[in-house]
Amino acid sequence: MNGKLSMEKEEKVIAILLTMAILSLAVAYVTYFPNSFNKTGEQPLTDSTEVGKTVTIEGTLYSKETTFNGNHLILQIDYNSDLLTVFIPEDNGAMNIDSRITVGDKLRIKGEVDEYKGEQEIIVENKNDIKKM
């Protein structure tokens, strides 16, 4: 009977250790791959982010200007110590956004990655995709 009792304790210890190992792996996965749970298809912006991917960035508005043709809005965002261009077409709320933001504002911007003249840029698809923080 003592041998059987000892075996039950060992089985409980093994079950507890296995449970702890599985939980540790789950925590590590969520920590190192947080966007795998992102159901919107968004991903962080990197130099290797493919054209057409949807991303959300946060940065400070460095400058803004309206294009001469078409009333589109072009923003320069200080993002990770680099300037990133954000393009808002007139049809996607450029004038509405222009009236809501000023240089120095911290913004959260959602948009689609594109390339213009060999440089990465974000194209905003909806006026609600730019929010002040």
C-alpha positions as CSV (number, residue, x, y, z in Angstrom):
1,M,0.0,0.0,0.0
2,N,2.8,2.4,0.8
3,G,4.3,1.8,-2.7
4,K,0.9,2.6,-4.3
5,L,0.6,5.8,-2.2
6,S,4.1,6.9,-3.3
7,M,3.2,6.3,-7.0
8,E,0.1,8.5,-6.7
9,K,2.1,11.3,-5.3
10,E,4.6,11.0,-8.1
11,E,1.8,11.1,-10.7
12,K,0.4,14.2,-9.1
13,V,3.8,15.9,-9.1
14,I,4.3,15.0,-12.8
15,A,0.8,16.3,-13.7
16,I,1.5,19.6,-11.9
17,L,4.9,19.9,-13.6
18,L,3.4,19.2,-17.0
19,T,0.6,21.8,-16.4
20,M,3.2,24.4,-15.3
21,A,5.3,23.7,-18.5
22,I,2.2,24.1,-20.7
23,L,1.2,27.3,-19.0
24,S,4.8,28.6,-19.3
25,L,4.8,27.9,-23.1
26,A,1.5,29.6,-23.5
27,V,2.7,32.7,-21.7
28,A,5.9,32.8,-23.8
29,Y,3.9,32.4,-27.0
30,V,1.6,35.3,-26.1
31,T,4.5,37.4,-25.0
32,Y,6.7,36.9,-28.1
33,F,3.9,36.6,-30.7
34,P,1.2,39.0,-29.5
35,N,-0.2,39.7,-33.0
36,S,-1.1,36.1,-33.6
37,F,-4.3,36.9,-31.6
38,N,-5.1,40.0,-33.7
39,K,-8.3,39.2,-35.6
40,T,-8.2,42.3,-37.7
41,G,-5.2,41.2,-39.8
42,E,-3.2,44.2,-38.6
43,Q,0.5,43.8,-37.9
44,P,3.3,46.0,-36.6
45,L,5.0,48.1,-39.3
46,T,8.6,47.1,-40.1
47,D,10.9,47.7,-43.1
48,S,9.9,44.3,-44.4
49,T,6.1,44.7,-44.1
50,E,4.6,43.8,-47.4
51,V,2.6,46.3,-49.5
52,G,-1.1,45.8,-49.0
53,K,-0.9,44.8,-45.3
54,T,-3.0,46.7,-42.8
55,V,-1.0,48.2,-39.9
56,T,-1.6,50.5,-36.9
57,I,1.2,52.9,-35.9
58,E,1.5,55.5,-33.2
59,G,3.6,58.6,-33.6
60,T,3.9,62.3,-33.4
61,L,2.7,64.6,-36.3
62,Y,5.8,66.3,-37.6
63,S,4.1,68.1,-40.5
64,K,1.0,68.1,-42.7
65,E,0.2,69.6,-46.1
66,T,-2.6,69.5,-48.6
67,T,-1.7,68.5,-52.2
68,F,-2.0,71.1,-55.0
69,N,-4.1,68.7,-57.0
70,G,-7.0,66.8,-55.4
71,N,-7.0,68.2,-51.9
72,H,-5.4,65.1,-50.5
73,L,-3.6,65.3,-47.2
74,I,0.0,64.2,-46.6
75,L,1.3,63.8,-43.1
76,Q,4.8,63.2,-41.9
77,I,4.8,61.2,-38.7
78,D,7.7,60.7,-36.3
79,Y,7.6,57.0,-36.0
80,N,10.4,55.1,-34.2
81,S,12.7,58.1,-34.8
82,D,12.1,58.1,-38.5
83,L,9.7,60.2,-40.6
84,L,7.0,58.1,-42.2
85,T,4.6,59.4,-44.8
86,V,0.9,59.0,-44.3
87,F,-1.4,59.7,-47.3
88,I,-5.1,60.5,-46.9
89,P,-7.1,60.7,-50.1
90,E,-9.7,63.5,-50.4
91,D,-12.4,60.8,-50.7
92,N,-11.3,59.2,-47.4
93,G,-11.8,62.3,-45.2
94,A,-8.6,64.4,-45.8
95,M,-10.2,67.7,-45.1
96,N,-12.0,66.4,-42.0
97,I,-8.8,65.0,-40.6
98,D,-6.9,68.1,-41.5
99,S,-9.2,70.2,-39.4
100,R,-8.9,67.9,-36.4
101,I,-5.1,67.5,-36.0
102,T,-2.2,69.9,-35.5
103,V,1.6,69.5,-35.6
104,G,2.8,68.0,-32.4
105,D,-0.3,65.8,-31.8
106,K,0.4,62.2,-30.9
107,L,-1.7,60.0,-33.3
108,R,-2.8,56.4,-33.7
109,I,-3.1,55.7,-37.4
110,K,-4.5,52.6,-39.1
111,G,-3.9,52.1,-42.8
112,E,-2.6,50.0,-45.6
113,V,1.1,49.8,-46.4
114,D,2.0,51.1,-49.9
115,E,5.2,52.3,-51.6
116,Y,5.6,55.7,-53.3
117,K,8.9,56.7,-55.1
118,G,10.6,53.7,-53.4
119,E,9.6,54.8,-49.9
120,Q,7.2,53.0,-47.6
121,E,4.0,54.9,-46.8
122,I,0.6,54.4,-45.1
123,I,-2.6,55.1,-46.9
124,V,-5.6,55.9,-44.7
125,E,-8.9,54.4,-45.9
126,N,-11.3,56.1,-43.5
127,K,-11.3,59.4,-41.5
128,N,-12.0,57.4,-38.3
129,D,-8.7,55.5,-38.8
130,I,-6.8,58.5,-37.3
131,K,-7.2,59.2,-33.7
132,K,-5.6,61.6,-31.3
133,M,-4.1,60.0,-28.2
